[in-house]
Amino acid sequence: MTFDVARIRKDFPILDREVNGHPLVYLDSANTSQKPVQVLDVVRTHYEQHNGNVSRSVHTLGTEATSAYEQARGKVATFINAFSADEIVFTKNSSEAINLVAHSAGRHLRLGPGDEIVISEMEHHSNIVPWQLLCERTGATLRWFGITDDGRLDESGLDSLVNERTKLVSVVHMSNTLGTINDVSRIVARAHEVGALVMLDCSQSVPHLPVDVRALGADFIAFTGHKMLGPTGIGVLWGRFSLLEQMPPFLGGGSMIETVTMAGTTYAPPPARFEAGTPPIAEAIGLGAAIDYLSAIGMRAVHEHERELTAYALKALADVPGVRLFGPTEPEGRGGTLSFGVEGVHPHDVGQILDALGVEVRVGHHCAKPTCARFGVPAMTRASFYIYNTTDEVDALARGLGEVRKVFG
């Protein structure tokens, strides 16, 4: 499939609708992406023709559902270049994947007072709160990287921050607020040098650029299906199998056991150990279809399209008087997520005026309050791009911000 935005847009029925009498301009894909008919059709067909539970039935529908579910696991493994499909654990979202590691790896590491966990000021709350809770449970100490004025991770104190007391480092690969793509190579190397594990929140990177877990060198990554054309309710934890097989379960229940007696239980090997109960079957199959769609385009082509859009948008927004951009001001080393403020106007007012013009953006703290605090604002307005967005839609955003300036003088 060649990259043809006009043709791609035809696969997304929602893009044909109007909002408040204007053509829909959807610029909120960092929050949740829209779904192509290829994904919608696969999910509907599963429910219409193959609906059954997985890994527990010998009848035809159960066998078909299990086959499709495990095929989706294989597609995920290939998409991120995992060593094995057994390293892919399906969760309901990135938050659950990170909580799983905080709970199970936390127990495996036997954390206690004197141990340290390192995160960053750039994180989504999903990569802050689970580690705070883990420190509360164990007495370990939470430390973090800061953010530079230009929206990059401040690695100036890397060797002292990540030290012999560090047991785990968990940082974002691409910021959901600043758009920063972090080169994590130095952090991963330093963490492994001191014997610490590394987790990466790849919720924003896996949908938008080629991600190779072997090249990244981390021990765990988390991402979510609804930001990459897939359904809601499906996420992924990738972990090195040698670690997963040492970690205790996160949740107990059906399908995650080897044997159960009234005296005790032994657990199934990964990934089943971490998928208690009936999993999100149709959602996983839908994620597999989304991966098929993205793979046909090619993730390098996806990233290049967004880089071009981002370069265009950075210039367009810089030309609007009173607009302050947060994060890197050059397209290199950043993704298609632009957060900004309009001088003298609250982000919620910006969002309402843009919505009246059919332009859908996100406003608020973006589940990243420490990032907002770092730049001295309570909230930001965020526009985020994906494969179906165009420069015409960036122009609509810029015109909308011009209207905001008119309304508020």
N, C-alpha and C positions, 0 to 999 in steps of 0.2 A: 504493500500500500504506500503510495507517495503522499507527501503531506500537502493536502489541499483543504484549506480551512472551509471553503464554501461547501465542499462535498461532505466534510466531517460534520458540519453543522446540521446537515439534513438527517443525520442519525439521531438527533436529539429533539424529540417532539416538543419538549417544553420551551425550546427557544423560539417557537412560532407564536407563543402567546403574547398578549399585551399586558402591561401593568399600568394602571391609572391612565389608560388611553394612549400609552406610548409603547413602542416595541421594547420587549424585555432586554435589558443589558445586564447580564448576570456576571457580577464581579465579586463573587464570594466563594470561590472554589476551595480556598484554604480552610473554609468552614465545612462545607460539604460540596462535592462535585455533582453535576447532573449525570444522568444515566442514558446511554445510547440504547436504541431499540434492540441491539444484539444482546445486551445484558437483560433487558426487560423480558425479551422473548424466552431466553434460557430459563429464567426463574419461573415464568408462567408455565412453560412446558414441563418443567420438573413437577410442579404441583398438579398439573393436569394429567400427566402420563406416568410419572415415576415416583410419586410420593410414598415413602416408607421410611422406617427408622433404620439407622445404620449400625453395622457391626453386631447385630443381635438377631437377625432373622434369616432363615434359609429360603423364604419364599421369593418369588421373582421381583416384586417391587422393592423389597428390602435389599436384595442383591444389586439391583440397578442403582438404587440410591447410594449404597456403599461404594460401588464402583465410581460413580460420578463424584462423590465426596473425596475419595482418595485420589482421583485424577486431579481434582482441584489442588490438593496438597502438593502433588507432583509439579503442577504448573507454577505454584508459588516458589517451590524450591529452585526450579529452573530459572525463574524470573530474577531471583537475587543471587544465583550461582551458589546455592547451598551445597554442602558436601553430600547431603542425603535428604530425602523427603522426611525421614524420621526426625529431622531437626526442626520441622515446622509444626508448631502448636497453634491450633486455632483457638482464638479467644473472641470476646464480643467487641473489643476495640483495643486501641493502644493502651488506654488507662488500665484495663484489666491485665494486659501483658506485662506492664511495668510493675503493677501490684503483685503479680505472680512471682516475678523475680525478687522483689523486695521481701516477700514472705518466704519463698522456698530457698532462694540463694542466701537470704539472710540467716535462715536456720542452718543451712549447710556450712556457712562461714563461722558459725558460733560467735557472733559479734558480742562485744561487751565493752565496758568502760575502757577508754584508752584507744579503741579502734576508731577509724575515721571513714566517712563517706564523703565524696566530693561531687558536687553538681555545679551549676552555674546560675548566674543572675538572669540568664537569657531563657530559662526554661518555661515551658507550659506548666501549669499547676500539676498536671498529671506526672511530671517528672520532678516535682518538689515535695508534694504532700506525702506520697508513699514513703519517701526516705526520711521525712520528719517523723512519721509514725514509727518507722523502724528504729530510729534513734531513741525515741521515747520508750520503746519496748526493751531496748537492749542496753541503753546507757552509752551508746556510741555517739560520736560528735559529728555534726554536719558542717562541712566547709564548702566554699564555692569560689569559682572564677568570677571576676567582674566583667564589665562591658566597657570597651573604649568609647570615646566620644563619637567615633565614626561607625559604631554598631558592630564591632568585632569582639570576639572573646579576648580578654586580656590574659595572655599567657606569660606575662613577664615574670610572674612568681611561680611558674610551673613546678620547678624542682623542689621548692619548699612546700608548696601546697599539696602536691602528690608525693608522699614520703613513705617511710617504712611503716607508719601507722595506718596508711590508707589500705582499705580492704576492697573498696569498689568505687569506680568512677562512672557517673551516668550523666551524659551531656547530649544536647540536641544536635542533630546533624544539619538541619536547616531550620532557622527560626520561623515560627508561625507568625511573628509580629514584625520583625525587622527584615525578613527575607534572607538573612545572612546564611551562606553555606559555609559551614565550618570545616576547615582542613583539620581533621582530627588525628592526623598521623603522629604528631609529636606527643599528643596527650596519650594515645594508645601505647606508644613506645615507652613513655615514662611510667605509665601505670603497670605495664607488664614487667618493666625493669624492677619495680619494687614488689612484684607479686600480687598486684591488685587485679580484679576483674573489671571489664569495661562493658557498659551498656550504652547503646545509642538510641535516642528517640528519632526514628526515621519517618515519622508520620507525614512530614512535608516533603521529604526527599524522594522516597520510593515512588510516589506518584508522578514525579516531575523530571527525574534524571536517572541515568543508569546507576544502579546500586549493586555492588558486588561485595558480598560479605567476606569473601576470601581476601579481597584487596583491602577492605577496611581494617581487617585484623581484630575487630571487636569480638567479645564473647557472647553478647546478646544484642539483638536489635528488635524494635517494636514498630509496627505500622498498622494502618487501619484501612479497611476496604472502601468505606464511603467517601474517602477523599481521592480515590483513584478509579472512579466510574462504577464502583461496585455498590452493593446494597449496604444499608446501615446494619449494625448488629454483628459484624464480622471483623475481627482483627487478627493479627499474626504476631506471635513471638517466634523468632529464630534464636536458637541457642546451640552452642557446640554440644554435640551429643555426649561427649565425655563428661560435661558438666550436668546436662539434663538428667543423665542416668544416676548421678550422685545426689540430686536434689529431692527432697521429700515432696509429697503432693501439696498442692495449693488448696484444692477442694476435694472432699470425699463424696463418693456416691457410686452410681452404676457406671460400668465400662472402664473405670480406672483401676480395677483390681485384678490381681492374679488369682487369689483365692481368699475366701472369707469364711471364718468360723466364729463361733461366739467367743472364742478365746483371743482372736486376733486376726489381722488382715495382712496380706502381702500385696504388693502393688505391681501393676502392669509396667512394662518398660515404656519409655517415651516413644511417641508423643501421647499415647493413650493415658498415661499416668496423670496428665494435666488437663484432660478433657472429660471431666466428670459429668454424667448425665447426658441427656439428648443434646447434641451440639447444634449450632446454627447451620443446618444442612443446606437448605436452599440458598442461604446467604453465602456459604462457602462456594457452592456451585456457581452462583452469580459472580463472585470474585474471580473464579477461574475464567469466566467469560470476559470479564473486564481485562484480565491479563492477556487473553487472546487478542482483544481489540488493541490494547496498547502495544503489544509485541508486533502486531501487523504494521503499525505505524513506525515503530522503532523508537526507543527511549532517547537516543541521541537526537533524533528529529524533533521529538517532543521538547527536549531541553533547548534546542536551538530556536524553535518557534517562540518559546517563552522568553528566551534571552533577547530576541529581537523586539518583542512586545514590551519587555521591561525597559530596554534602552529608549524606546519611543515614549513610554509613559513617564520615565524619569525626566525627560526633557519637557514633555507636555505639562506636567505638574509644576516643574520649576518655573515655568513661564506664567503661572497663575499667581497674581499678587497675594501676599499674605499666607501662602501655603508653606508649611514647614514639613519637610520630609524627615523621617526617622530611619536610621540604618544607612547602609552603604549607598553612596550617591552615584556609583558606577555599576554597570550591569555585570561586570566580571565578579565572580565570587558571591553572587546573590541570585535568588530565585525571583519568581514573578509575584511576590507579595510586597505591596507598598503600603506602609502605614504613614499617616500624615495628620497634621493639625491645620485648622484654618484659624488665623489670628482673630481672637475675639468671639469665636463661635464655638459652642459646645458640640462635641462629636454627634450627640443624639440629634441636634438640630440639623447638622450637615446631612446625616443619614435620612432624616425625614424629607428634606427638600429633594435630595437625590432620588428617593423612592417615588416622590410625586412625579418625577420625570422618567420613571421606569428604570432607573439605575440602582441596582441592588448591591450595596456594600455592607460591611459589618462595622459596627461601632461598639465601643466599650473598652474593657481592659484585656479582652481576648484571652482570658484565662492566663494572663501573664502580668500580674500586678507588679512583681518586682522589676520587670523591664520598663513598665510605664513609670514607676517611681524613679528609676535610674535617669530617665529623661525629664523628670519634673512635671509630669502630666498625670491626671487621674484616668485618662482614657485617650484613645486614638480612633481615627477613622481608617479603615483598611480596605484596599481594593486588591483582589488577587485573581490571577489569570490562569487559564488552562488551554487545552488544545482547541477549544471552540471559540476563543475570543479573538477579536480583530482590532486593528488600529482604529477603525471607525468607532468601536465601542470605547476605546481610550479617549477619542475626541469627544464622545458623548459625556464621559466623566469630566473632562476638562471644562466643557460648556456648562455642565451642571454645577461645578464649583464656581464658575463665573456667576451663575444665578445666586448661589449662596452668598457671594460677596455683595451682590446687588441688594438682596433682601436685608442683609445686616450692615449695609453701608460701608 
